[in-house]
Structure formats: C-alpha cells, structure tokens
Amino acid sequence: MADRLDPFRSRATLATPHGAYAYYDLHALERAGLGRLERLPFSLRVLLEALVRHLDEFIVHRGDVEALMAWKAKSPGQAELPFFPGRVVLQDFTGVPCVVDLAAMRDAMKALGGDPRAINPAVPCDLVIRSTGSAAPTRCG
C-alpha cells in the first residue's frame, strides 16, 4: 500500500497487539470537502473504499473518488468507475472455459520458454461445479 497516492490524507494506521495495520478512513473525504459519507448506501461505501485504496492516477483517478462522493440517489449520473472484486465465483458453465483458457495460456507460456506459474487470475477465483445433489468448490489459479 505504500506506493499508492493519498491526496485526501485518508490513510491511517491501526495499532494492534499483532502489529500495525494500514487502512483508509473514508471520513477523511468529508474533511477534504467532498461531501457527506453518511448519505451514501453501504454498498457504495465499499466501492468508495476500494477506489481510495487503489488510487494511482493510472487506473483509479482522484476524479473517480470525487464522482462517487457526489453520487445522488435521485440523479445518479453516468460515471464509469473501476471495480476491484475481492473474489470471483464462477459456475461450471462459465468457469470451465476460464480454466481451459488459463491452461492454454500456461501451455503457451511454457512453449515460449517462460514460467507458466506467472499466468494466474488477478483476484482469487472459486469454481463451483454442481453435480447430482452437491456443489464442490474448486480453487482456480
């Protein structure tokens, strides 16, 4: 997290008996004059925290954070924002092609002399294959 920008001074540290942990205090956005956090639905606050945490002026811009803080329920606007899921759950009919694609990319990497272990999903993925009566989750990557 040290390489991320912090234009809103929202990065804070929480000291615990197990060590110090960095987090982003969304109330810093209010202190920066971007609006009131309490008017945002909880789901948008989760998205907002991800934007602040990933702010790099390359993929996530300061304007993305400002646009979400300016969200209005009666006129939500048309802003397009980057989304960073923490986990992807794939059902068998969509997940199997993804696993096949990963295997093909790893084979191609090996054939080109590279390290096939470098080919992995960017976020954790779970593949759920439903058979007769039960679901068996499988970890991808």
C-alpha positions as CSV (number, residue, x, y, z in Angstrom):
1,M,0.0,0.0,0.0
2,A,3.0,2.3,0.4
3,D,3.1,3.1,-3.3
4,R,-0.4,4.4,-3.5
5,L,-1.3,8.0,-3.6
6,D,-3.1,9.6,-0.7
7,P,-4.4,13.0,-1.9
8,F,-7.3,13.0,0.6
9,R,-5.0,12.1,3.6
10,S,-7.2,9.1,4.3
11,R,-4.5,6.5,5.0
12,A,-4.4,5.7,8.7
13,T,-2.7,3.1,10.9
14,L,-4.3,0.9,13.5
15,A,-2.0,-0.4,16.2
16,T,-2.9,-3.9,17.5
17,P,-1.1,-6.5,19.6
18,H,-0.4,-8.3,16.4
19,G,1.2,-5.3,14.7
20,A,0.2,-2.2,12.9
21,Y,-2.3,-2.3,10.0
22,A,-2.9,0.4,7.4
23,Y,-6.4,1.3,6.4
24,Y,-8.2,4.1,4.6
25,D,-10.5,6.4,6.7
26,L,-13.4,7.4,4.5
27,H,-14.3,10.3,6.8
28,A,-11.1,12.0,5.5
29,L,-13.1,12.5,2.3
30,E,-15.6,14.6,4.2
31,R,-12.8,16.5,5.9
32,A,-11.4,17.2,2.4
33,G,-14.8,18.8,1.4
34,L,-16.0,16.1,-1.0
35,G,-19.5,15.6,0.7
36,R,-21.2,13.6,3.4
37,L,-20.3,10.0,3.6
38,E,-23.5,9.1,5.6
39,R,-25.7,9.8,2.5
40,L,-24.1,7.0,0.5
41,P,-25.5,3.5,0.7
42,F,-23.3,1.0,2.4
43,S,-22.6,-0.8,-1.0
44,L,-21.3,2.4,-2.5
45,R,-19.1,3.0,0.6
46,V,-17.5,-0.4,-0.1
47,L,-16.8,0.6,-3.7
48,L,-15.5,4.0,-2.5
49,E,-13.1,2.4,-0.1
50,A,-11.7,0.2,-2.9
51,L,-11.3,3.3,-5.1
52,V,-9.4,5.2,-2.4
53,R,-7.2,2.2,-1.6
54,H,-6.3,1.7,-5.3
55,L,-6.0,5.3,-6.3
56,D,-2.9,5.6,-8.5
57,E,-3.9,8.2,-11.2
58,F,-3.4,5.5,-13.8
59,I,-6.4,3.1,-13.3
60,V,-8.1,4.9,-10.5
61,H,-8.2,8.7,-10.6
62,R,-8.9,11.3,-8.0
63,G,-11.9,12.3,-10.1
64,D,-13.4,8.7,-9.7
65,V,-13.4,9.2,-5.9
66,E,-14.9,12.7,-6.3
67,A,-17.6,11.4,-8.7
68,L,-18.7,8.7,-6.3
69,M,-18.8,11.1,-3.4
70,A,-21.0,13.3,-5.5
71,W,-23.5,10.5,-6.1
72,K,-27.1,11.4,-5.7
73,A,-29.9,8.9,-5.4
74,K,-32.4,11.0,-7.4
75,S,-30.0,11.6,-10.2
76,P,-27.2,9.0,-10.0
77,G,-25.3,10.2,-13.2
78,Q,-23.4,8.2,-15.7
79,A,-19.8,8.0,-14.2
80,E,-17.9,4.8,-15.1
81,L,-15.7,3.6,-12.2
82,P,-13.0,0.9,-12.0
83,F,-14.2,-2.1,-9.9
84,F,-11.9,-4.4,-7.9
85,P,-13.7,-7.5,-6.7
86,G,-12.1,-9.4,-3.9
87,R,-13.2,-12.8,-5.2
88,V,-14.9,-14.2,-8.3
89,V,-17.3,-17.1,-8.1
90,L,-17.7,-19.0,-11.4
91,Q,-20.4,-21.5,-12.1
92,D,-19.4,-24.6,-14.1
93,F,-20.8,-23.3,-17.4
94,T,-18.8,-20.1,-17.2
95,G,-15.9,-21.3,-15.1
96,V,-14.8,-24.3,-17.2
97,P,-13.9,-22.1,-20.2
98,C,-11.9,-19.8,-17.9
99,V,-9.9,-22.8,-16.6
100,V,-9.4,-24.0,-20.1
101,D,-8.1,-20.6,-21.1
102,L,-5.8,-20.5,-18.1
103,A,-4.4,-23.9,-19.1
104,A,-3.9,-22.8,-22.7
105,M,-2.1,-19.6,-21.7
106,R,0.1,-21.6,-19.3
107,D,0.9,-24.1,-22.1
108,A,1.7,-21.2,-24.5
109,M,4.0,-19.5,-21.9
110,K,5.9,-22.8,-21.4
111,A,6.2,-23.3,-25.1
112,L,7.7,-19.7,-25.4
113,G,10.2,-20.5,-22.7
114,G,8.5,-18.6,-19.9
115,D,7.3,-19.6,-16.5
116,P,3.8,-20.9,-16.7
117,R,3.3,-20.2,-13.0
118,A,3.2,-16.5,-13.9
119,I,-0.2,-17.0,-15.5
120,N,-2.8,-16.6,-12.7
121,P,-6.1,-14.8,-12.1
122,A,-5.6,-11.2,-10.7
123,V,-8.1,-12.0,-7.9
124,P,-8.9,-15.3,-6.1
125,C,-11.5,-17.4,-8.1
126,D,-13.6,-20.2,-7.0
127,L,-15.1,-22.6,-9.5
128,V,-18.3,-24.3,-8.3
129,I,-19.2,-27.4,-10.1
130,R,-22.7,-28.8,-9.4
131,S,-23.1,-32.5,-9.7
132,T,-26.0,-34.6,-8.7
133,G,-27.1,-33.0,-5.5
134,S,-24.0,-31.3,-4.2
135,A,-21.7,-28.4,-5.0
136,A,-17.9,-28.9,-4.9
137,P,-16.0,-25.7,-4.9
138,T,-12.5,-25.8,-6.5
139,R,-9.8,-23.1,-6.2
140,C,-8.6,-21.7,-9.6
141,G,-5.1,-20.4,-10.0
